[in-house]
């Protein structure tokens, strides 16, 4: 469901805790998956989890600051950094899904054939503007442009979506011609067409993981949620949301 300040909150049901409620924070990439799993899990438990979805960088900062969350879901590397700083319980880290970056254009735009790395490179060079996201997938895309030797040429044409705003929204609005983001954040957006995942040789794949926050007052309840999220019962939902079980 929406939130006045642009943040997204989904409710999840899980094993009973001391106050009947579990709090969590995640990046935007997993918000729809968590919402679907919430509906499945609610049928087996009446306890609510309030899971807030924000930009991944902001989520990590809030966990580092000691905000009172029980669980955090972020890119695996971000969870590792939180573990180094003792913001999460390192031993609780659980890989949940692998998510690929897809390419999108505005609905009705000419459909590009991106069946090879060279074809994608040509499409990028030919685009008037390119949208990318914050977080690890955006960093990986910029590194790809550097590897191709075109980073300096593209710099004036690159637009980074604000934290928490899907790149697909910029594409649909005509603010960027070619958009790159996690497929899970693009597949349900109106006004765009997906050209598919990035081709072999330049794929960008992010593993998203969960961990129990050090600030949690109910780690056992959070552990039960983790067990559910990684169980085979969740595999079909992960695929429906454009991801693969980790």
C-alpha positions in Angstrom: 0.0 0.0 0.0 1.2 3.6 -0.6 2.5 6.0 1.9 2.3 9.8 1.8 6.0 10.3 1.8 6.6 7.9 -1.1 7.6 5.0 1.1 5.8 1.7 0.7 4.5 -0.4 3.7 3.3 -4.0 3.4 1.9 -6.1 6.1 3.1 -9.6 6.8 1.7 -12.2 9.1 4.1 -14.5 10.9 4.7 -16.5 14.1 3.5 -15.0 17.3 5.7 -12.6 19.1 5.5 -10.9 22.5 3.4 -8.0 21.2 1.8 -9.7 18.2 3.8 -7.5 15.8 7.1 -7.7 13.9 8.8 -4.7 12.2 11.1 -4.9 9.3 12.6 -2.8 6.5 13.6 -3.7 3.0 14.7 -2.2 -0.3 12.1 -1.4 -2.9 13.1 -4.3 -5.1 11.5 -6.9 -2.9 8.4 -5.0 -1.8 5.9 -6.7 -4.1 7.3 -10.2 -3.3 7.0 -9.5 0.4 3.4 -8.4 -0.1 2.5 -11.6 -2.0 4.2 -13.8 0.6 2.4 -11.8 3.3 -1.0 -12.8 1.9 0.0 -16.5 1.9 1.4 -16.4 5.4 -1.5 -14.5 6.8 -3.7 -17.5 6.2 -1.7 -19.5 8.7 -1.1 -16.8 11.4 -2.9 -13.7 12.7 0.2 -11.9 13.7 1.1 -8.8 11.7 4.5 -7.7 10.5 4.9 -4.1 9.3 7.6 -4.2 6.6 8.6 -0.8 5.3 10.1 -0.6 1.8 12.4 2.3 1.0 15.6 2.9 -1.0 18.2 0.4 -0.1 20.8 3.0 0.9 18.3 4.7 3.2 17.3 1.3 4.7 20.9 0.4 5.5 21.5 3.8 7.1 18.4 3.4 9.3 19.5 -0.1 10.4 23.0 1.2 11.1 21.5 4.0 13.2 19.9 1.4 15.5 16.3 2.0 14.5 14.1 -0.6 16.1 13.5 -3.1 13.3 13.4 -6.9 13.8 14.3 -7.8 10.3 16.0 -6.3 7.2 16.0 -7.4 3.6 18.6 -5.9 1.3 21.2 -6.9 -1.3 23.6 -9.5 0.1 26.6 -7.2 0.1 24.6 -4.6 2.0 23.7 -7.2 4.7 27.4 -8.2 4.9 28.3 -4.5 5.6 25.7 -4.3 8.3 27.1 -7.5 9.9 30.6 -6.0 10.0 29.2 -3.1 11.9 27.2 -5.4 14.2 23.9 -3.8 13.1 22.6 -7.3 12.2 23.2 -10.8 13.6 25.8 -12.1 11.1 24.9 -15.8 11.7 21.2 -15.0 10.8 21.9 -13.9 7.2 19.7 -15.8 4.8 19.9 -15.5 1.0 16.3 -15.3 -0.4 16.3 -14.5 -4.1 18.4 -13.7 -7.1 17.2 -10.8 -9.2 18.3 -9.8 -12.7 18.4 -6.3 -14.2 16.1 -5.8 -17.1 15.9 -3.1 -19.8 12.8 -1.1 -20.5 11.5 1.5 -23.0 8.4 3.6 -23.1 5.3 1.8 -24.4 5.0 2.2 -28.1 8.7 3.0 -28.7 10.6 1.0 -31.3 11.5 -2.4 -29.9 15.2 -2.9 -29.8 16.8 -6.3 -30.3 19.2 -6.8 -27.4 20.4 -10.3 -28.1 24.1 -9.7 -27.6 26.4 -7.6 -25.5 27.4 -5.6 -28.6 23.7 -5.0 -29.5 23.1 -3.6 -26.0 26.2 -1.4 -26.2 24.9 0.1 -29.5 21.5 0.7 -28.0 23.0 2.5 -25.0 25.2 4.7 -27.3 22.1 5.5 -29.4 19.8 6.4 -26.5 19.2 10.1 -25.8 19.0 9.4 -22.1 19.5 6.4 -19.8 17.9 5.8 -16.4 19.4 3.7 -13.7 18.8 3.0 -10.0 20.5 3.6 -6.7 22.0 0.6 -5.0 24.3 -2.3 -6.2 22.6 -2.8 -9.6 23.1 0.8 -10.5 26.8 0.7 -9.4 27.2 -2.5 -11.5 25.7 -0.7 -14.6 28.1 2.2 -14.3 31.0 -0.2 -14.0 29.8 -1.9 -17.2 29.9 1.4 -19.0 33.4 1.9 -17.8 34.4 -1.5 -19.1 33.0 -0.6 -22.4 35.0 2.6 -22.4 31.9 4.8 -22.9 31.3 6.1 -19.4 32.6 9.7 -20.1 30.6 9.9 -23.3 27.4 8.8 -21.5 27.8 10.9 -18.4 25.6 13.9 -19.6 22.8 11.5 -20.6 22.6 9.4 -17.5 19.8 10.0 -15.0 19.7 8.3 -11.6 16.2 7.7 -10.3 15.7 9.2 -6.8 15.8 6.6 -4.0 12.5 4.7 -3.8 11.4 5.8 -7.3 11.3 3.0 -9.9 13.3 3.7 -13.0 10.3 2.5 -15.0 8.3 5.6 -13.9 11.0 7.8 -15.5 10.7 5.7 -18.7 6.9 5.8 -18.7 6.9 9.6 -18.2 9.4 10.1 -21.1 12.1 11.4 -18.9 14.5 8.7 -20.0 14.6 6.7 -23.2 16.2 3.5 -21.9 15.8 2.3 -18.4 17.8 -0.3 -16.4 16.5 -1.8 -13.1 15.6 -5.0 -11.3 13.0 -6.9 -13.4 10.9 -7.2 -10.2 10.5 -3.4 -10.1 9.6 -3.2 -13.8 7.3 -6.1 -14.6 4.1 -4.6 -13.1 4.5 -1.0 -14.2 2.2 0.5 -16.8 3.4 2.6 -19.7 6.6 0.7 -20.4 7.7 -2.3 -22.5 10.4 -4.7 -21.2 13.0 -5.6 -23.7 14.1 -8.5 -21.6 17.1 -9.2 -19.3 20.6 -7.9 -20.2 22.2 -10.4 -22.6 24.9 -13.0 -21.8 28.2 -11.6 -20.9 27.0 -8.4 -19.3 24.2 -9.7 -17.0 23.7 -7.9 -13.7 22.3 -10.3 -11.0 21.8 -9.2 -7.4 21.2 -11.6 -4.5 18.8 -10.3 -1.9 19.2 -11.6 1.7 17.5 -11.1 5.0 19.0 -10.8 8.5 17.8 -10.3 12.1 18.6 -6.8 13.3 20.7 -6.5 16.5 18.0 -4.0 17.7 15.3 -6.8 17.6 13.6 -7.6 20.8 12.1 -10.8 19.4 14.8 -12.6 17.4 13.1 -16.0 17.7 10.0 -14.6 16.0 12.2 -13.0 13.3 13.9 -16.4 12.8 10.6 -18.1 12.2 9.8 -15.5 9.6 13.2 -16.1 7.9 12.5 -19.9 7.9 9.3 -19.2 6.0 10.8 -16.7 3.5 13.4 -19.2 2.5 11.1 -22.3 2.3 10.1 -24.0 -0.9 6.6 -22.8 -0.3 7.7 -19.4 -1.4 9.5 -20.4 -4.6 6.5 -19.9 -6.9 5.8 -16.4 -5.6 9.5 -15.5 -6.1 9.3 -16.5 -9.8 6.0 -14.7 -10.3 7.7 -11.5 -9.0 10.5 -11.8 -11.6 13.1 -13.4 -9.2 14.6 -16.8 -8.7 14.9 -18.6 -5.4 18.5 -18.2 -4.0 
